[in-house]
């Protein structure tokens, strides 16, 4: 038969080859005999064969199978040259334990109970159970792009050391999300574009940035900085031991060190080398250029700090506050100098107290009425130490405390010769009753609140 190079396999397994005088149709003894036929071109409508016979086109490489009928129709193309792997495959240990050996980059094989993908010879990348559920093999090697809907890791996910943007990095949405770029993996960056891959690995270490763009500008000599929150420490290039939490906390700080900022935008006004500051609270921005400053709170109307009231300390000093700025300070011991009880019905100068060897700064004077009966006219008095007027601190036109147990604040700024409120060292202070009280009894006590300068 022209164009044929054929063999016939009979149902009993015997094989024969045709002679030049025998036709292929005559070789098929029964309709169950299967032929393997070589024919150039498409066998449909040309080549007679029984079902399941194969026809190979030696020119194109196409393979056809006889699906139906015993005549020359019913052929189906099942493979062409582009679909045939370019590597040889061998099947060993057939049956349930079937395996494939690939000499090129992988083939999937399957049995009745399981399957696998082979990236290299005898090395399964994925195993599948009888339901088709895949699982990673023990030590697979993956190169290129790996795509999967869901991946579940029940063991350890090992990434290599971060040595650049393409090594040891977990990306999210095309941007770096987790890496440890730096010597010995001792930096930690978590968050989209947190950290960078250009810092000096020899001098910048032990930094931790958590949040979008946290610590993204580090260069050299940046050590032990911690930023938690989107944009935290986002502009820092050098500097060490800064710690902050909160959105944009210490965002504009460039080269400062040892700052602690906690709260939304805390320390946001630091734009250079500000150092050793503490900022606590929402929008506690700080002041540009300052260092060694502590700021707590923004807009609060009450401050309660436990552990202060009732506590005894050594080297005690009084705490004062600037009512405009809120800044705290100390004095050299705020004290009260109490006068002797004086008779405001006697028109004389009466000693109140004597200062020590240090000048005394008055912050407030309080007059307390100890015992006053009914009076019709109030008197007047001076306070001071310079005889005979004794008007250094106060020149009064009235005895202010007019009823029993009354308190009155005396403004020392009214003094005619001493506007500072400072009593010199080792000075006797008097009350000089100019116009006595009309009461039968009028006993009063003066309290001088202040502190010794040294």
C-alpha positions in Angstrom: 0.0 0.0 0.0 1.7 3.2 -1.2 2.9 5.5 1.5 2.6 2.9 4.4 5.3 1.6 6.7 3.1 -0.5 8.9 3.0 -3.0 11.7 -0.1 -4.8 13.0 -0.6 -5.8 16.6 -3.2 -8.5 17.0 -5.4 -9.0 20.1 -3.2 -11.9 21.1 -0.1 -9.7 21.1 1.5 -11.0 17.9 3.0 -8.5 15.5 3.5 -8.8 11.7 4.8 -6.5 9.1 3.2 -6.2 5.6 4.8 -7.4 2.4 4.7 -5.5 -0.8 1.8 -7.6 -2.0 -0.4 -7.5 1.1 -2.9 -4.8 1.8 -3.2 -3.3 5.3 -6.9 -4.2 5.3 -6.1 -7.8 4.8 -3.7 -7.8 7.8 -6.4 -7.0 10.3 -7.7 -10.4 11.0 -10.7 -9.3 13.1 -12.2 -5.9 14.0 -10.5 -6.0 17.3 -7.0 -5.9 15.9 -5.2 -2.5 16.4 -2.8 -1.1 13.9 0.1 1.4 14.3 0.3 3.1 10.9 2.8 5.5 9.4 1.1 7.7 6.8 2.1 11.1 5.4 -0.8 13.5 5.8 -4.2 13.3 7.4 -5.6 9.8 7.4 -9.2 10.9 7.5 -11.1 9.5 4.5 -7.9 7.7 3.3 -6.7 5.1 5.8 -8.8 2.1 6.9 -8.3 0.9 10.5 -10.1 -0.5 13.5 -10.9 1.7 16.5 -8.0 2.6 18.8 -5.5 2.3 16.0 -2.8 5.0 15.8 -1.6 6.8 12.7 1.7 8.8 12.7 2.6 11.4 10.1 6.4 11.0 9.8 6.8 14.4 8.2 4.7 16.7 10.5 5.0 14.6 13.6 1.2 14.6 14.1 -0.5 11.6 15.7 -4.1 10.5 15.1 -6.3 8.0 16.8 -9.1 6.0 15.2 -12.1 6.8 17.4 -15.0 5.2 15.6 -15.8 2.8 12.8 -13.7 0.3 10.8 -13.4 2.2 7.6 -11.3 5.3 6.7 -13.3 7.8 8.7 -13.4 8.6 12.4 -9.7 9.7 12.8 -8.9 12.3 15.5 -5.8 14.4 15.9 -4.5 13.9 19.4 -1.0 15.5 19.3 1.1 17.6 17.2 4.8 18.5 17.2 4.3 21.7 19.4 2.5 19.7 22.1 5.1 17.0 22.5 7.7 17.6 25.2 11.2 18.2 24.0 12.7 15.9 26.6 12.5 12.1 26.9 10.3 10.6 29.6 10.5 7.2 31.2 7.8 5.6 33.4 9.1 3.3 36.1 7.4 1.2 38.7 4.0 1.4 37.0 0.6 1.2 38.6 -0.2 3.0 41.9 3.4 3.8 42.7 4.0 5.3 39.2 6.8 7.9 38.9 8.2 9.9 36.0 11.8 10.9 35.5 12.3 14.2 33.5 15.5 15.3 31.8 14.3 18.9 31.4 12.4 21.4 33.5 9.6 19.3 34.8 6.4 17.4 34.1 3.3 16.6 36.0 2.5 13.0 36.6 -0.6 11.4 38.2 -1.7 8.0 39.4 -5.1 6.8 40.7 -4.3 8.1 44.2 -1.8 11.0 43.9 0.1 13.3 41.7 3.2 15.5 41.7 4.9 18.3 39.7 8.6 17.6 39.0 10.7 20.7 38.5 13.9 18.5 38.0 14.5 14.9 37.7 13.1 12.8 40.6 12.4 15.9 42.7 8.7 16.6 43.4 7.7 20.3 43.9 4.0 19.8 44.7 2.2 16.6 45.8 -1.5 16.2 45.3 -3.8 13.8 47.0 -6.6 11.9 45.3 -8.9 15.0 45.6 -6.3 17.1 43.8 -5.4 19.2 46.9 -1.7 20.3 46.5 0.9 20.5 49.2 4.6 21.5 49.1 7.1 18.7 49.2 9.8 18.7 51.9 12.6 20.7 50.1 11.3 22.2 46.9 13.3 24.6 44.8 11.2 27.3 43.1 12.6 29.8 40.5 10.8 32.4 38.5 7.2 33.4 39.3 5.0 31.2 41.5 1.2 31.8 41.3 -1.3 30.3 43.7 -4.7 31.4 45.1 -4.0 30.3 48.6 -0.9 28.9 50.2 -0.9 27.3 53.7 2.4 26.9 55.5 2.3 24.5 58.4 6.1 24.5 59.0 8.8 27.1 58.7 9.0 29.6 55.9 12.7 30.3 55.3 13.8 33.4 53.5 17.5 34.2 52.8 19.4 37.0 54.3 18.3 40.4 52.9 21.2 41.6 50.7 19.1 43.8 48.4 15.7 44.6 47.0 15.6 41.2 45.3 16.9 38.9 48.0 15.3 38.0 51.3 12.4 40.4 50.9 8.6 39.9 51.2 6.8 42.2 48.9 3.2 43.4 49.1 1.5 44.9 46.1 4.8 45.2 44.3 6.6 47.1 47.2 8.8 45.8 49.9 6.8 44.9 53.1 9.2 42.9 55.3 13.0 42.7 55.3 16.1 43.1 57.4 18.5 44.9 55.2 21.8 45.5 57.1 24.7 43.5 58.5 23.7 40.3 60.1 20.0 40.8 59.7 20.0 43.1 62.8 17.7 45.7 61.3 13.9 45.0 61.1 11.6 46.7 58.8 7.9 45.9 58.6 5.5 47.9 56.5 5.2 49.1 52.9 8.5 50.8 51.9 9.7 50.8 55.5 13.5 51.0 55.7 15.5 51.0 52.5 18.2 49.1 50.6 20.8 51.9 50.5 21.8 52.5 54.2 25.4 51.9 55.2 25.3 48.4 56.5 28.6 48.8 58.3 27.4 51.7 60.5 23.6 51.5 60.6 22.3 48.7 62.7 19.8 47.5 65.3 17.0 49.7 63.9 13.4 48.8 63.9 10.8 50.5 61.7 7.1 49.4 61.7 4.6 51.1 59.5 4.4 52.7 56.1 7.6 54.6 55.2 9.0 54.2 58.7 12.8 54.8 58.9 12.9 54.9 55.1 15.7 57.6 54.9 18.5 56.0 57.0 22.0 56.5 55.6 25.1 56.1 57.9 25.6 56.1 61.7 22.0 55.4 62.4 21.9 53.0 65.4 19.2 51.7 67.7 16.3 53.8 66.5 12.7 52.5 66.9 9.8 54.0 65.0 6.2 52.5 65.2 3.5 54.2 63.1 3.1 55.3 59.5 5.9 57.8 58.6 7.5 57.5 62.0 11.1 58.8 61.9 10.6 58.9 58.1 13.2 61.6 57.5 15.9 60.5 59.9 19.3 60.0 58.1 21.7 59.7 61.0 21.2 59.7 64.8 20.8 57.1 67.4 18.5 55.9 70.2 15.4 57.7 69.1 12.1 56.0 70.1 8.7 57.0 68.9 5.2 55.7 68.4 2.3 57.3 66.5 1.4 58.5 63.1 4.1 61.0 61.8 5.9 60.9 65.2 9.4 62.5 64.8 8.8 62.5 61.1 10.9 65.5 60.1 13.8 64.8 62.5 17.0 64.6 60.5 20.1 63.9 62.7 18.9 64.2 66.3 19.4 61.5 69.0 17.9 60.2 72.2 14.4 61.7 71.6 11.3 60.0 72.9 7.9 60.9 71.4 4.7 59.1 72.0 1.4 60.1 70.4 0.0 61.3 67.1 2.5 63.7 65.4 4.5 64.0 68.6 7.8 65.8 68.0 6.7 66.9 64.5 8.3 70.3 64.8 11.8 68.8 65.1 13.5 69.3 61.8 17.2 69.1 62.5 19.5 67.8 65.2 17.1 68.3 68.2 18.1 65.8 70.9 17.2 64.4 74.3 13.6 65.6 74.2 10.5 63.9 75.6 7.1 64.6 74.0 4.0 62.7 75.2 0.5 63.2 73.9 -1.6 64.0 70.9 0.0 66.7 68.7 2.7 67.6 71.2 4.8 69.0 68.4 7.7 70.4 70.4 9.6 73.5 69.3 12.0 73.6 66.4 15.6 73.7 67.6 15.1 72.8 71.3 16.9 70.0 73.1 16.7 68.6 76.7 13.0 69.5 77.0 10.1 67.5 78.4 6.5 68.2 77.2 3.5 66.3 78.4 -0.1 66.8 77.2 -1.9 69.2 74.9 -5.2 70.8 76.0 -5.7 68.9 79.2 -7.3 70.9 82.1 -6.2 68.8 85.1 -3.0 66.9 86.0 -3.0 64.1 88.5 0.2 62.3 89.2 0.3 59.5 91.7 3.2 59.0 94.2 3.8 62.7 94.9 1.3 63.8 97.6 2.4 62.6 101.0 5.9 61.5 99.9 8.9 62.7 101.8 12.1 63.6 100.0 15.5 64.7 100.8 16.9 68.1 99.6 13.3 69.4 99.2 12.6 72.5 97.2 9.3 74.1 96.3 7.9 73.7 92.8 6.7 76.8 90.9 4.9 77.1 87.6 4.9 79.7 84.8 1.2 80.4 84.4 1.7 81.5 80.8 3.9 78.7 79.4 3.2 75.9 81.9 6.9 75.5 82.5 7.8 74.0 85.9 10.7 75.2 88.1 11.8 75.1 91.7 12.7 77.7 94.4 15.1 77.4 97.3 12.4 76.2 99.6 9.1 78.0 99.8 8.2 78.8 103.4 5.8 80.9 105.5 7.1 83.4 108.0 4.4 83.9 110.7 4.3 87.2 112.7 3.6 87.7 116.3 0.0 88.6 117.1 -0.3 92.4 117.0 -2.8 94.8 118.5 -4.3 96.9 115.8 -6.0 99.3 118.4 -2.5 100.6 119.5 -1.0 103.3 117.3 2.5 102.0 117.5 5.1 100.1 115.5 5.1 96.5 116.5 7.7 93.8 115.6 6.4 91.0 113.3 9.5 88.9 112.7 13.2 89.0 111.9 14.8 87.5 108.7 17.8 85.2 108.7 21.2 85.9 107.2 19.7 85.5 103.7 17.3 87.9 101.8 13.7 86.8 101.8 11.6 87.0 98.7 7.9 87.6 99.4 5.4 86.0 97.0 2.3 86.8 99.1 1.2 88.4 102.4 -1.9 87.3 104.3 -3.5 89.2 107.1 -5.6 87.1 109.5 -8.1 88.6 112.0 -7.8 86.6 115.2 -10.2 88.5 117.5 -12.2 91.5 116.5 -15.3 92.8 118.3 -17.6 95.5 116.9 -15.8 98.5 115.4 -17.1 101.6 113.7 -14.0 102.8 112.0 -11.2 100.8 110.4 -7.7 102.0 110.9 -4.6 102.0 108.6 -1.1 100.6 108.8 2.3 100.3 107.1 4.5 97.2 106.7 8.3 97.5 106.5 11.6 97.8 108.4 12.8 101.3 107.8 11.9 103.6 110.8 10.0 105.7 111.4 7.4 105.1 108.6 8.0 101.3 108.2 6.4 101.6 104.7 9.0 99.4 102.7 6.4 96.8 101.8 3.0 98.3 102.3 1.3 101.6 102.9 -2.3 101.0 103.9 -5.3 103.2 104.2 -7.4 100.6 105.9 -7.1 97.6 108.2 -8.3 95.1 105.7 -9.4 92.3 108.0 -12.5 93.7 109.5 -14.4 90.7 110.9 -13.5 87.9 113.1 -11.4 85.1 111.4 -11.3 87.0 108.1 -8.4 86.6 105.6 -7.1 89.3 103.4 -4.3 89.4 100.8 -2.0 92.3 101.2 -0.3 93.5 98.0 3.3 94.3 98.8 3.7 96.1 95.6 2.0 99.1 97.2 5.2 99.8 99.3 6.5 103.3 98.9 10.2 102.5 98.9 10.5 98.8 98.0 8.6 97.5 95.0 10.5 94.2 94.7 9.1 92.4 97.6 12.5 91.4 98.9 13.3 91.8 102.6 17.0 92.2 103.2 19.0 89.7 105.3 18.9 90.0 109.1 16.1 92.6 109.1 13.4 93.2 111.6 10.0 93.7 110.0 7.3 95.8 111.7 3.7 96.7 111.3 3.2 100.4 112.0 -0.4 101.2 113.0 -1.0 104.7 111.8 -4.7 105.0 112.6 -5.8 102.5 115.2 -8.9 100.4 115.0 -11.9 101.7 116.9 -12.7 98.2 118.1 -12.2 97.4 121.8 -10.3 94.3 120.8 -8.5 93.9 117.4 -5.8 91.2 117.3 -4.4 90.2 113.9 -1.6 88.0 112.6 0.5 88.5 109.3 1.8 85.6 107.2 4.6 86.2 104.7 4.8 83.5 102.0 8.1 83.3 100.1 11.6 81.8 100.1 15.2 82.7 101.1 17.4 83.3 98.2 20.3 81.2 99.5 
